[in-house]
Amino acid sequence: MAWMEVRQAAELWQVPERKVTALCREGRIPGAKKSGKLWQIPEGSLRPLDARTREYAASRKEAETSCAADAGNRAVMGFRDTYHKEPETTAFTPYRICPIGAHSDHNLGKVTGMTIDKGIAIACGPKQNGVIEIRSLQFPKRAQWHVNSTPPEKENDWADHLRGATIALARRFPLHVGLCAVLDGELPIGGLSSSAAVIISFLSALCRLNGIQLSPEELIQISLEAENRYVGVSCGRLDQSCEVYCRKDKLLYLDTLDGSFELIPRSPQMKPVEIAVLFSGRERSLAGTQFNMRVDEARAAAYSLKAFSGIPYGKIEETNLREVPEEIFRQYRDRLPESFARRAEHWYGEFHRVEQGAEAWRRGDLESFGQLCFQSGLSSIENWQTGSPELIRLYEIMTQTDGIYGGRFSGAGFKGCCVALVDPAKREQVLARVERAYLESFPGLRGRYSAHICHMGDGVRL
């Protein structure tokens, strides 16, 4: 990289040298660094705008107008407003959807996944004292802790996922540099693994500032540890794997038993498709739902089946249905409590639906793939026994709407959203019919229900 001195920048920008020095000291010139007693500025750097000027106000208004829906731009603008300087780095992680394979990764099943072209962005700068200070544009409270003295217990706020990520990273690497940061998400919270996307964006930024290069598997494991051990959510590796491995126009086909995966490209024969994300207007947090209980019931089913059949077993928290052949389940199903049997029924059925779905996608059969999505959604309602009244109603409307190939509720199913695979030629009719039918059932959610058209996108770039 070519550099220029303070004197050269002052001449180029037509400002006093002391002003340029102050801008460097305040961190408002991205990439500027001190070498001995002299500041070095990347050649070609633009003069930072003064926040008090009309020029700055005009540029900010233009950015807001042209990029109103872009999380990266909003995060950068939020950082400027908060810290009155430019961020040193940014990171972006997309949301994910799981068309088929829901509620199975925690018991080492197979899953499918896609990332979409919307997600979570972070804009940040370094804090050499090791303090992490972070603000989310979705929540009022700013959070703060130190990289080497993070609270050992969760504080039950939006930043718990990031505290857990800091602890998990510090177990593996020495951390010296903290950060000041602003986070922003492009869609409402609930059902799109926003927690995993927040963690990965945060880790990407914190690692960059500390000179740490994580492998994809390290990033997945650290993110998963934050959710499992700190936040207390018994999720598997679906969300993190999707956000790391997915690529545009390819279906992730992942075996969570060993982490092996395939990215299956869209067939040239496949019909055009868009992804509609339909937010019910209800938000939820997994740690406060019955999500963990459902996982425990699936493990208890596996534990019981092992005992009935004479398969050796150890700790229940280390037991999973992948270790129990399906014929054992069929043989002893009637001896299980009904709730345990339903959880296992869903898991084994979903295992087969994922395999069938991967082959349907491979041959470009969008209709069959969509029907498997609908079947997955129905099993989640009947066998996994999840889904709020709002999400169940959205699912029912989707199954009755022309122009939707398939869909299901996304995430755990406790409020949040549904996703639908939509024929672009019928997009407007689909959105209008779903909204009309849904608000007829839940008129009190008018103004809170929302629909968003998305497309397949790339996972995080390391």
C-alpha positions as CSV (number, residue, x, y, z in Angstrom):
1,M,0.0,0.0,0.0
2,A,1.2,3.5,-0.9
3,W,1.2,6.1,1.9
4,M,1.2,9.9,2.2
5,E,2.3,12.1,5.1
6,V,0.2,14.6,7.0
7,R,1.7,17.5,5.0
8,Q,0.7,15.9,1.7
9,A,-2.8,15.1,2.9
10,A,-3.2,18.7,4.2
11,E,-2.2,20.1,0.8
12,L,-4.5,17.7,-1.0
13,W,-7.5,18.4,1.3
14,Q,-6.7,22.1,1.7
15,V,-6.9,22.0,5.5
16,P,-4.3,22.8,8.2
17,E,-1.8,20.1,9.1
18,R,-2.9,20.2,12.7
19,K,-6.5,19.3,11.5
20,V,-5.2,16.2,9.6
21,T,-3.2,15.2,12.7
22,A,-6.4,15.5,14.8
23,L,-8.4,13.4,12.3
24,C,-5.7,10.7,12.5
25,R,-5.7,10.8,16.3
26,E,-9.5,10.6,16.5
27,G,-9.5,7.5,14.2
28,R,-11.5,9.3,11.5
29,I,-9.2,8.4,8.6
30,P,-9.7,4.6,7.9
31,G,-6.3,2.8,7.7
32,A,-4.2,5.7,9.1
33,K,-1.4,4.5,11.4
34,K,1.4,6.0,13.4
35,S,5.0,5.1,12.5
36,G,7.3,6.4,15.2
37,K,6.2,10.0,15.6
38,L,4.7,10.4,12.2
39,W,1.2,9.5,10.9
40,Q,0.9,7.6,7.6
41,I,-2.3,7.9,5.6
42,P,-3.3,5.5,2.8
43,E,-2.8,7.2,-0.5
44,G,-6.1,8.2,-2.1
45,S,-7.9,8.7,1.2
46,L,-10.8,11.1,1.0
47,R,-11.1,14.0,3.5
48,P,-13.6,13.0,6.3
49,L,-16.6,15.3,6.3
50,D,-17.1,17.6,9.3
51,A,-20.3,16.5,11.0
52,R,-21.2,20.1,11.7
53,T,-21.4,21.1,8.0
54,R,-24.2,21.1,5.5
55,E,-22.0,19.0,3.3
56,Y,-22.0,16.2,5.9
57,A,-25.8,16.5,6.4
58,A,-26.4,16.4,2.7
59,S,-24.2,13.3,2.2
60,R,-25.9,11.5,5.1
61,K,-29.4,12.3,3.8
62,E,-28.3,11.0,0.3
63,A,-27.0,7.8,1.9
64,E,-30.2,7.3,3.9
65,T,-32.3,7.8,0.8
66,S,-30.3,5.5,-1.6
67,C,-29.5,2.8,1.0
68,A,-32.5,2.9,3.3
69,A,-32.8,-0.9,3.5
70,D,-29.0,-1.6,3.6
71,A,-27.8,-2.7,7.1
72,G,-24.2,-2.0,6.2
73,N,-24.9,1.6,5.4
74,R,-27.1,2.1,8.4
75,A,-24.5,0.6,10.7
76,V,-21.9,2.9,9.3
77,M,-24.1,5.9,9.7
78,G,-25.0,4.8,13.2
79,F,-21.3,4.5,14.0
80,R,-20.6,8.0,12.7
81,D,-23.4,9.5,14.7
82,T,-22.3,7.7,17.9
83,Y,-18.5,8.1,17.7
84,H,-18.1,11.1,15.3
85,K,-15.6,9.2,13.1
86,E,-15.4,6.7,10.4
87,P,-15.4,2.9,11.3
88,E,-12.1,1.1,10.7
89,T,-13.8,-2.1,9.5
90,T,-17.2,-3.6,8.7
91,A,-18.6,-7.1,8.5
92,F,-21.8,-8.7,7.2
93,T,-23.4,-12.0,7.9
94,P,-26.6,-13.1,6.0
95,Y,-29.7,-14.6,7.5
96,R,-30.5,-18.2,6.8
97,I,-33.5,-20.3,6.0
98,C,-33.9,-24.1,6.4
99,P,-36.4,-25.3,3.8
100,I,-36.2,-28.9,5.0
101,G,-34.5,-30.4,8.0
102,A,-36.0,-28.4,10.9
103,H,-35.6,-29.6,14.5
104,S,-33.1,-32.3,13.7
105,D,-29.5,-30.9,13.8
106,H,-29.4,-31.1,17.6
107,N,-29.9,-34.9,17.3
108,L,-27.3,-35.1,14.5
109,G,-29.7,-35.2,11.5
110,K,-29.3,-34.1,7.9
111,V,-30.4,-30.6,7.0
112,T,-30.8,-28.2,4.0
113,G,-30.1,-24.5,4.1
114,M,-29.8,-21.3,2.1
115,T,-28.6,-17.8,3.0
116,I,-30.5,-14.8,1.7
117,D,-29.4,-11.4,0.5
118,K,-30.3,-9.7,3.8
119,G,-28.6,-10.0,7.2
120,I,-26.7,-8.4,10.1
121,A,-23.9,-5.8,9.6
122,I,-21.5,-4.4,12.1
123,A,-19.4,-1.2,11.8
124,C,-16.6,-0.8,14.3
125,G,-13.3,0.6,15.4
126,P,-10.6,-0.6,17.8
127,K,-10.4,0.1,21.5
128,Q,-6.8,-0.5,22.6
129,N,-7.8,-0.7,26.2
130,G,-9.6,-4.0,25.6
131,V,-13.1,-2.6,26.3
132,I,-16.0,-3.8,24.1
133,E,-18.7,-1.2,23.7
134,I,-21.5,-2.1,21.3
135,R,-24.8,-0.6,20.3
136,S,-27.6,-2.2,18.3
137,L,-29.9,-0.1,16.3
138,Q,-32.7,-2.5,17.2
139,F,-32.4,-2.1,21.0
140,P,-32.1,1.0,23.3
141,K,-29.4,-0.2,25.7
142,R,-25.6,0.0,24.9
143,A,-23.6,-2.9,26.2
144,Q,-20.0,-2.9,27.5
145,W,-17.5,-5.4,28.9
146,H,-13.8,-6.2,28.7
147,V,-12.3,-8.9,26.5
148,N,-10.6,-10.5,29.4
149,S,-13.2,-10.0,32.1
150,T,-16.5,-10.7,30.5
151,P,-19.4,-11.4,32.9
152,P,-19.3,-15.2,33.5
153,E,-23.1,-15.4,33.7
154,K,-25.6,-14.1,31.1
155,E,-27.3,-10.8,31.8
156,N,-30.5,-11.6,29.9
157,D,-30.3,-8.8,27.3
158,W,-29.6,-8.7,23.6
159,A,-25.8,-8.7,24.0
160,D,-25.6,-12.1,25.8
161,H,-24.8,-13.9,22.6
162,L,-21.8,-11.5,22.1
163,R,-20.5,-11.9,25.6
164,G,-20.7,-15.7,25.1
165,A,-18.8,-15.3,21.8
166,T,-16.1,-13.2,23.6
167,I,-15.6,-15.9,26.2
168,A,-15.5,-18.7,23.7
169,L,-12.9,-16.8,21.5
170,A,-10.8,-15.9,24.5
171,R,-10.6,-19.6,25.5
172,R,-8.7,-20.2,22.3
173,F,-6.8,-17.0,21.5
174,P,-5.3,-14.2,23.5
175,L,-7.4,-11.0,23.1
176,H,-5.9,-7.5,23.6
177,V,-7.9,-5.2,21.5
178,G,-11.6,-4.4,22.1
179,L,-14.0,-2.5,19.9
180,C,-16.6,0.2,19.7
181,A,-19.3,-0.9,17.3
182,V,-22.8,-0.4,16.0
183,L,-24.9,-3.4,14.8
184,D,-27.9,-3.3,12.5
185,G,-30.3,-5.9,11.0
186,E,-32.3,-5.6,7.9
187,L,-35.4,-7.6,8.9
188,P,-37.5,-8.0,12.0
189,I,-36.2,-10.4,14.7
190,G,-37.4,-14.0,14.8
191,G,-36.9,-17.2,12.8
192,L,-33.9,-16.3,10.5
193,S,-31.1,-17.2,13.0
194,S,-30.4,-13.5,13.7
195,S,-28.6,-14.6,16.9
196,A,-26.1,-16.7,14.9
197,A,-25.7,-13.9,12.3
198,V,-25.0,-11.3,15.1
199,I,-22.4,-13.6,16.7
200,I,-20.6,-14.3,13.4
201,S,-20.5,-10.6,12.4
202,F,-19.2,-9.7,15.8
203,L,-16.5,-12.4,15.8
204,S,-15.5,-11.5,12.3
205,A,-14.8,-7.9,13.4
206,L,-13.2,-8.8,16.8
207,C,-10.9,-11.3,15.1
208,R,-9.9,-8.8,12.4
209,L,-9.0,-6.2,15.1
210,N,-6.9,-8.8,17.0
211,G,-5.1,-10.2,14.0
212,I,-6.9,-13.6,14.4
213,Q,-7.8,-15.7,11.3
214,L,-10.4,-18.4,12.1
215,S,-11.1,-21.4,9.9
216,P,-14.7,-22.0,8.9
217,E,-15.0,-24.8,11.4
218,E,-13.5,-22.7,14.2
219,L,-16.0,-19.9,13.5
220,I,-18.9,-22.4,13.6
221,Q,-17.7,-24.1,16.8
222,I,-17.1,-20.8,18.7
223,S,-20.4,-19.4,17.6
224,L,-22.2,-22.6,18.6
225,E,-20.5,-22.6,22.0
226,A,-21.7,-19.1,22.7
227,E,-25.3,-20.2,22.2
228,N,-25.1,-23.6,23.9
229,R,-22.9,-22.8,26.9
230,Y,-23.5,-19.1,27.6
231,V,-27.0,-18.3,26.4
232,G,-28.3,-21.8,27.2
233,V,-30.0,-22.7,23.9
234,S,-29.8,-26.4,22.9
235,C,-29.4,-25.7,19.2
236,G,-27.3,-27.7,16.7
237,R,-24.9,-26.4,14.1
238,L,-27.4,-25.7,11.3
239,D,-27.6,-21.9,11.6
240,Q,-23.8,-21.3,11.9
241,S,-23.0,-23.8,9.1
242,C,-25.5,-22.2,6.8
243,E,-24.1,-18.7,7.4
244,V,-20.5,-19.8,6.9
245,Y,-20.8,-22.4,4.0
246,C,-23.8,-21.3,1.9
247,R,-23.3,-19.7,-1.6
248,K,-25.6,-17.9,-3.9
249,D,-28.0,-20.2,-5.9
250,K,-26.7,-23.3,-4.2
251,L,-28.5,-25.5,-1.7
252,L,-26.5,-26.5,1.4
253,Y,-27.0,-30.3,2.0
254,L,-25.3,-30.9,5.4
255,D,-24.9,-34.0,7.6
256,T,-24.5,-32.7,11.1
257,L,-23.1,-36.1,12.3
258,D,-19.7,-35.3,10.9
259,G,-20.1,-31.8,9.4
260,S,-19.7,-33.1,5.8
261,F,-21.7,-31.0,3.2
262,E,-22.4,-30.5,-0.4
263,L,-23.4,-27.3,-2.2
264,I,-25.9,-28.3,-4.8
265,P,-26.2,-25.8,-7.7
266,R,-29.6,-24.8,-9.1
267,S,-30.3,-26.9,-12.2
268,P,-30.7,-24.9,-15.4
269,Q,-34.1,-26.6,-15.8
270,M,-35.3,-25.2,-12.4
271,K,-38.1,-22.6,-12.6
272,P,-37.4,-19.1,-11.3
273,V,-38.0,-18.7,-7.6
274,E,-37.9,-16.0,-4.9
275,I,-38.0,-16.3,-1.2
276,A,-40.8,-14.5,0.7
277,V,-40.2,-13.9,4.4
278,L,-43.5,-13.4,6.1
279,F,-43.3,-11.9,9.7
280,S,-46.2,-12.8,11.9
281,G,-45.8,-9.6,14.0
282,R,-44.9,-11.7,17.1
283,E,-41.3,-11.8,18.3
284,R,-39.6,-14.4,20.4
285,S,-36.4,-15.5,22.1
286,L,-35.4,-19.2,22.0
287,A,-34.1,-19.1,25.6
288,G,-37.6,-18.1,26.8
289,T,-39.6,-20.7,24.8
290,Q,-40.2,-24.5,25.0
291,F,-37.4,-25.0,22.4
292,N,-35.0,-26.7,24.9
293,M,-37.8,-29.0,26.2
294,R,-38.5,-30.3,22.7
295,V,-34.8,-31.1,22.3
296,D,-34.8,-32.9,25.7
297,E,-37.8,-35.0,24.7
298,A,-36.1,-36.1,21.5
299,R,-33.0,-37.1,23.5
300,A,-35.2,-38.9,26.0
301,A,-36.8,-40.8,23.2
302,A,-33.4,-41.9,22.0
303,Y,-32.3,-42.8,25.5
304,S,-35.5,-44.9,26.1
305,L,-35.2,-46.7,22.8
306,K,-31.6,-47.7,23.6
307,A,-32.7,-49.0,26.9
308,F,-35.6,-51.0,25.4
309,S,-33.4,-52.6,22.7
310,G,-30.3,-53.2,24.7
311,I,-28.1,-50.6,22.9
312,P,-25.4,-49.3,25.3
313,Y,-26.1,-45.8,26.5
314,G,-24.3,-43.2,28.6
315,K,-25.4,-39.7,29.6
316,I,-28.8,-38.5,28.3
317,E,-27.4,-35.1,27.2
318,E,-25.0,-37.0,25.0
319,T,-27.6,-39.2,23.5
320,N,-29.2,-38.6,20.1
321,L,-31.6,-40.2,17.7
322,R,-28.9,-40.6,15.0
323,E,-27.5,-43.4,17.2
324,V,-30.8,-45.4,17.1
325,P,-31.8,-47.2,13.9
326,E,-35.3,-46.4,12.6
327,E,-36.4,-50.0,12.8
328,I,-35.7,-49.9,16.6
329,F,-38.0,-46.9,16.8
330,R,-40.7,-48.6,14.8
331,Q,-40.4,-51.7,17.0
332,Y,-40.7,-49.9,20.4
333,R,-42.6,-46.8,19.4
334,D,-45.7,-47.8,21.4
335,R,-43.7,-48.1,24.6
336,L,-42.7,-44.4,24.4
337,P,-44.6,-41.6,26.0
338,E,-46.7,-40.0,23.3
339,S,-44.6,-36.7,23.3
340,F,-41.4,-38.7,23.0
341,A,-42.8,-40.7,20.1
342,R,-43.9,-37.6,18.2
343,R,-40.5,-36.0,18.5
344,A,-38.8,-39.1,17.1
345,E,-41.5,-39.4,14.4
346,H,-40.6,-36.0,13.2
347,W,-36.9,-36.6,13.3
348,Y,-36.9,-39.8,11.3
349,G,-39.4,-38.3,8.8
350,E,-37.3,-35.2,8.4
351,F,-34.2,-37.3,7.8
352,H,-35.9,-38.9,4.7
353,R,-37.4,-35.6,3.5
354,V,-34.0,-34.0,3.5
355,E,-32.5,-36.8,1.4
356,Q,-35.5,-36.6,-1.0
357,G,-35.3,-32.8,-1.1
358,A,-31.6,-32.8,-2.0
359,E,-32.3,-35.0,-5.0
360,A,-35.3,-33.0,-6.1
361,W,-33.2,-29.8,-6.0
362,R,-30.4,-31.6,-7.9
363,R,-32.7,-32.4,-10.8
364,G,-34.4,-29.0,-10.8
365,D,-37.8,-30.3,-9.6
366,L,-39.0,-27.2,-7.7
367,E,-42.6,-28.5,-7.3
368,S,-41.4,-31.7,-5.5
369,F,-38.9,-29.7,-3.4
370,G,-41.7,-27.3,-2.4
371,Q,-44.1,-30.1,-1.4
372,L,-41.4,-31.6,0.8
373,C,-41.1,-28.1,2.5
374,F,-44.9,-28.2,3.2
375,Q,-44.6,-31.7,4.6
376,S,-41.8,-30.6,6.8
377,G,-43.9,-27.7,8.1
378,L,-46.9,-30.0,8.8
379,S,-44.7,-32.5,10.7
380,S,-43.3,-29.6,12.8
381,I,-46.9,-28.7,13.8
382,E,-48.2,-32.2,14.4
383,N,-45.2,-34.2,15.6
384,W,-42.7,-31.6,16.9
385,Q,-45.8,-29.8,18.3
386,T,-44.5,-26.3,17.8
387,G,-45.9,-23.3,16.1
388,S,-47.8,-20.3,17.5
389,P,-51.4,-19.8,16.4
390,E,-50.2,-17.0,14.2
391,L,-47.5,-19.1,12.4
392,I,-49.8,-22.1,12.0
393,R,-52.4,-19.8,10.3
394,L,-49.7,-18.3,8.0
395,Y,-48.6,-21.9,7.1
396,E,-52.2,-22.9,6.3
397,I,-52.6,-19.8,4.1
398,M,-49.4,-20.6,2.2
399,T,-50.6,-24.1,1.4
400,Q,-53.8,-22.6,-0.1
401,T,-52.1,-19.9,-2.1
402,D,-51.4,-20.3,-5.9
403,G,-47.9,-19.2,-6.7
404,I,-46.3,-20.7,-3.6
405,Y,-44.3,-23.8,-4.4
406,G,-43.7,-24.6,-0.7
407,G,-42.8,-23.2,2.7
408,R,-42.9,-23.6,6.4
409,F,-42.4,-21.5,9.5
410,S,-38.8,-20.6,10.1
411,G,-36.7,-21.3,13.1
412,A,-38.1,-22.9,16.3
413,G,-41.7,-22.0,15.4
414,F,-42.4,-20.0,18.6
415,K,-43.7,-16.8,16.9
416,G,-41.2,-15.3,14.4
417,C,-41.8,-15.8,10.6
418,C,-42.7,-18.2,7.8
419,V,-40.7,-18.5,4.6
420,A,-42.2,-19.4,1.2
421,L,-40.7,-20.3,-2.2
422,V,-42.6,-18.0,-4.6
423,D,-43.1,-17.9,-8.3
424,P,-41.8,-14.4,-9.2
425,A,-44.5,-14.0,-11.9
426,K,-47.2,-14.3,-9.2
427,R,-45.4,-12.4,-6.5
428,E,-47.9,-9.5,-6.1
429,Q,-50.9,-11.8,-6.0
430,V,-49.2,-14.0,-3.4
431,L,-48.3,-11.2,-1.1
432,A,-51.7,-9.5,-1.4
433,R,-53.6,-12.8,-0.7
434,V,-51.5,-13.8,2.3
435,E,-51.7,-10.4,3.9
436,R,-55.4,-10.2,3.4
437,A,-56.2,-13.7,4.8
438,Y,-53.7,-13.4,7.7
439,L,-55.0,-10.0,8.9
440,E,-58.6,-11.2,8.6
441,S,-57.6,-13.8,11.2
442,F,-55.4,-11.5,13.3
443,P,-56.6,-7.9,12.8
444,G,-54.7,-6.7,15.8
445,L,-51.4,-7.4,14.1
446,R,-52.1,-4.9,11.3
447,G,-49.0,-2.6,11.1
448,R,-46.8,-5.3,12.7
449,Y,-47.2,-8.0,10.1
450,S,-44.7,-7.5,7.2
451,A,-43.6,-9.4,4.1
452,H,-40.2,-9.2,2.4
453,I,-39.0,-10.6,-1.0
454,C,-35.5,-11.9,-0.8
455,H,-33.1,-13.9,-3.0
456,M,-30.5,-16.5,-2.4
457,G,-27.1,-15.0,-1.4
458,D,-23.6,-15.8,-0.2
459,G,-22.6,-16.8,3.3
460,V,-20.1,-14.8,5.2
461,R,-16.7,-14.2,3.5
462,L,-13.8,-14.9,5.9
